[in-house]
């Protein structure tokens, strides 16, 4: 079995556990981005895809955090914090200990003297409320800045001598940002400011601010009715929860999403460093 298929199978097992836990404890979630596209167009993984994204309201995640560890079948639910070195995001992930899944941006450029490995994961994007698109755009711009400052205050960037001068210069700039942001505040400060900025339990629309890209953030903007009530859909041999109006969500994100991309664009993003166990 090739690495991509093996990775997809592991991620499906993780998704099955995640889905079972959420259903057992009456917690709503929905597949997002390429995972949602796969469910609609392929009734499972996009053949060349290699990750799983899900979303849920922040209030539902607060319930998820309280679920006993024994329910996770050996998986690890990690909430954003600075004590887990490999967890660099402002949103939570579900990890599979004993595996390795590292892309070049992490394996090559993050200064990691203790050689702490990043396991296979599922991204869990958290959604909050806003009252208008104008408010969403304004909050998204500040959220991106806080997200960036949190990351760069935590990590030192390796300067790889074999890189091009352009990439070496970028690494120097990133270390300059690390010096500035880490001198001003500890990483937890930026993380807390991010939470305070994005968290809201009231509004006419919902959105996830958890991406660095403004376009990706705005692709998640919509009325709650676009996502809820969730619907159940086939995903290979599994059944998963998906946005209520999947067509609206996918059309916003991908346009004519049922059309296959050109062959040259059908590429996976298999990482530089991967270990999936025996």
C-alpha positions in Angstrom: 0.0 0.0 0.0 1.4 3.4 -0.9 2.0 6.1 1.7 -0.9 8.3 0.6 -3.4 5.5 0.9 -2.0 4.4 4.2 -2.2 8.0 5.5 -5.8 8.3 4.3 -6.8 5.1 6.1 -5.3 6.3 9.3 -7.0 9.6 9.1 -10.3 7.9 8.3 -9.9 5.8 11.5 -9.3 9.0 13.4 -12.3 10.6 11.8 -14.4 7.6 12.7 -13.4 7.9 16.4 -14.0 11.7 16.3 -17.4 11.2 14.8 -18.4 8.4 17.3 -17.4 10.6 20.3 -19.3 13.6 18.9 -22.4 11.6 18.3 -22.2 9.9 21.7 -22.1 13.2 23.5 -24.5 15.1 21.2 -21.9 17.5 19.8 -22.4 18.8 16.3 -19.5 19.1 13.8 -19.2 19.3 10.1 -16.5 18.4 7.5 -14.9 21.4 5.9 -12.9 22.5 2.8 -11.3 19.6 0.9 -12.9 17.0 3.1 -16.4 18.4 2.4 -15.6 18.6 -1.3 -14.5 14.9 -1.2 -17.8 13.9 0.5 -19.8 15.7 -2.2 -17.8 14.8 -5.3 -16.1 11.5 -4.5 -18.2 10.2 -1.6 -14.9 10.0 0.3 -11.4 11.3 0.1 -10.4 13.3 -2.9 -8.0 10.7 -4.4 -5.0 12.9 -4.1 -5.9 14.6 -0.8 -4.0 13.9 2.4 -5.7 15.7 5.3 -9.0 16.0 7.1 -10.7 19.3 8.2 -13.7 19.6 10.4 -15.5 22.5 12.0 -17.7 23.2 15.0 -19.0 26.1 17.1 -16.6 27.2 19.9 -19.4 26.4 22.4 -19.4 22.8 21.1 -15.7 22.6 21.5 -15.9 23.6 25.1 -18.1 20.5 25.5 -15.6 18.4 23.5 -12.7 19.4 25.8 -14.5 17.9 28.8 -14.9 14.4 27.3 -12.8 11.8 29.2 -9.5 10.9 27.6 -10.4 7.2 27.6 -13.1 7.9 24.9 -10.5 8.9 22.3 -9.2 5.3 21.7 -5.5 6.4 22.1 -5.8 9.6 20.2 -4.8 12.9 21.7 -7.1 16.0 21.7 -4.7 19.1 22.0 -6.1 22.5 22.6 -3.9 25.5 21.7 -1.2 26.0 24.3 2.6 26.5 24.5 3.3 23.3 26.4 3.0 21.0 23.4 5.8 22.1 21.1 4.5 20.6 17.9 1.1 22.1 18.2 1.6 25.5 16.5 -2.0 26.4 15.7 -4.6 28.7 17.5 -7.2 26.0 16.9 -7.3 22.4 18.3 -6.2 19.2 16.6 -6.8 15.5 17.2 -3.4 13.7 17.0 -2.4 10.1 16.7 0.7 9.5 18.9 3.4 7.2 17.5 3.1 8.6 14.0 5.0 11.4 12.2 3.5 13.9 9.7 5.8 16.8 9.0 5.9 19.2 6.0 8.9 21.1 4.9 7.8 24.3 6.6 8.0 22.5 9.9 10.7 19.8 9.4 13.2 22.1 7.6 12.6 25.5 9.1 11.4 25.2 12.7 14.3 25.2 15.2 13.7 22.0 17.0 16.7 21.0 19.1 14.9 18.2 21.0 13.7 16.7 17.7 10.1 16.7 18.9 8.0 15.0 16.2 4.6 16.2 14.9 2.0 13.3 14.7 -0.7 12.7 12.1 -3.6 15.0 12.9 -7.1 16.2 12.1 -7.7 20.0 12.1 -10.7 21.3 14.1 -11.6 24.8 13.1 -13.7 26.8 15.6 -16.6 29.0 14.6 -17.7 32.2 16.3 -20.6 34.7 15.7 -20.5 38.1 13.9 -23.3 40.5 13.0 -22.2 41.5 9.5 -19.7 40.8 6.7 -18.1 44.2 7.4 -17.5 43.2 11.0 -16.2 39.8 9.9 -13.6 41.3 7.5 -12.5 43.8 10.2 -12.1 41.1 12.8 -10.4 38.8 10.3 -7.6 41.3 9.6 -6.8 41.7 13.3 -7.2 37.9 13.9 -4.5 37.2 11.2 -2.1 39.6 12.9 -2.6 38.0 16.3 -2.3 34.5 14.8 0.9 35.4 13.2 2.4 37.0 16.3 1.5 34.0 18.3 3.3 31.7 15.9 6.4 33.9 15.4 6.8 34.6 19.1 7.0 30.8 19.7 9.3 29.6 17.1 12.8 30.3 15.9 13.4 29.8 12.1 16.4 27.8 10.8 18.5 29.6 8.3 19.3 26.9 5.7 22.5 27.7 3.9 21.7 25.6 0.9 18.5 27.6 0.3 18.3 30.4 -2.2 19.3 33.9 -1.0 15.6 34.8 -1.1 14.6 32.0 1.3 17.5 32.8 3.6 16.4 36.4 3.7 12.9 35.3 4.5 14.2 33.2 7.4 16.2 36.2 8.7 13.0 38.3 8.6 11.0 35.6 10.5 13.7 35.6 13.2 13.5 39.3 13.3 9.7 39.0 14.0 10.4 36.3 16.6 12.8 38.7 18.4 10.3 41.6 18.4 7.2 39.7 19.3 8.8 37.4 21.9 10.5 40.5 23.5 7.3 42.4 23.8 5.1 39.5 25.1 5.1 35.8 25.8 3.2 33.6 23.2 0.4 33.0 25.7 -0.4 36.7 25.6 -1.0 36.7 21.9 -3.1 33.5 22.1 -5.3 35.0 24.8 -5.7 38.2 22.9 -6.7 36.1 19.8 -9.4 34.3 21.9 -10.7 37.6 23.3 -10.9 39.1 19.8 -12.6 36.3 18.0 -14.9 34.7 20.6 -18.5 35.6 20.4 -21.7 33.7 21.2 -24.2 36.1 19.5 -24.7 37.3 16.0 -26.5 36.8 12.7 -23.6 34.9 11.0 -20.9 32.5 11.9 -17.3 32.3 10.8 -13.9 30.7 11.6 -11.0 33.1 12.0 -8.5 30.3 12.4 -6.6 30.7 9.1 -3.8 33.0 8.1 -5.4 33.7 4.8 -8.2 36.3 4.6 -9.9 34.5 1.6 -10.0 31.2 3.5 -11.5 32.9 6.5 -14.2 34.6 4.5 -15.0 31.3 2.7 -16.3 30.1 6.1 -18.6 33.2 6.6 -22.3 32.5 6.4 -25.6 32.2 8.1 -25.9 29.4 10.7 -28.5 27.8 8.4 -25.7 27.2 5.9 -24.2 24.8 8.4 -27.0 23.7 10.7 -28.8 21.4 11.1 -25.9 19.2 9.9 -26.6 16.4 7.4 -25.1 12.9 7.3 -23.1 11.9 4.2 -21.2 9.0 2.9 -17.4 9.3 3.2 -15.9 6.1 1.8 -17.0 3.4 4.2 -17.9 5.9 6.9 -20.8 8.3 7.4 -19.9 11.8 8.6 -21.6 15.1 9.3 -21.6 17.9 6.7 -22.9 21.4 6.4 -26.7 21.6 5.8 -26.3 23.6 2.6 -23.2 21.9 1.3 -23.7 23.3 -2.2 -23.7 26.9 -1.0 -20.5 26.3 1.1 -18.6 24.5 -1.7 -19.7 26.9 -4.4 -18.3 29.8 -2.3 -15.0 27.9 -1.7 -14.4 26.1 -5.0 -16.8 27.5 -7.6 -17.9 24.7 -10.0 -16.8 22.2 -7.4 -18.1 19.1 -9.2 -15.7 19.7 -12.1 -12.3 17.9 -11.7 -9.2 20.1 -11.8 -6.7 19.7 -14.6 -4.5 16.6 -14.2 -1.4 18.7 -13.4 -3.2 20.1 -10.4 -4.2 16.8 -8.9 -1.4 16.7 -6.4 -1.1 15.6 -2.8 1.0 17.4 -0.3 2.7 14.4 1.2 5.2 15.6 3.8 8.9 15.6 3.9 9.0 13.4 6.9 6.3 10.7 7.4 6.1 7.6 9.6 2.7 5.8 9.9 3.7 2.9 12.1 4.2 -0.8 11.3 
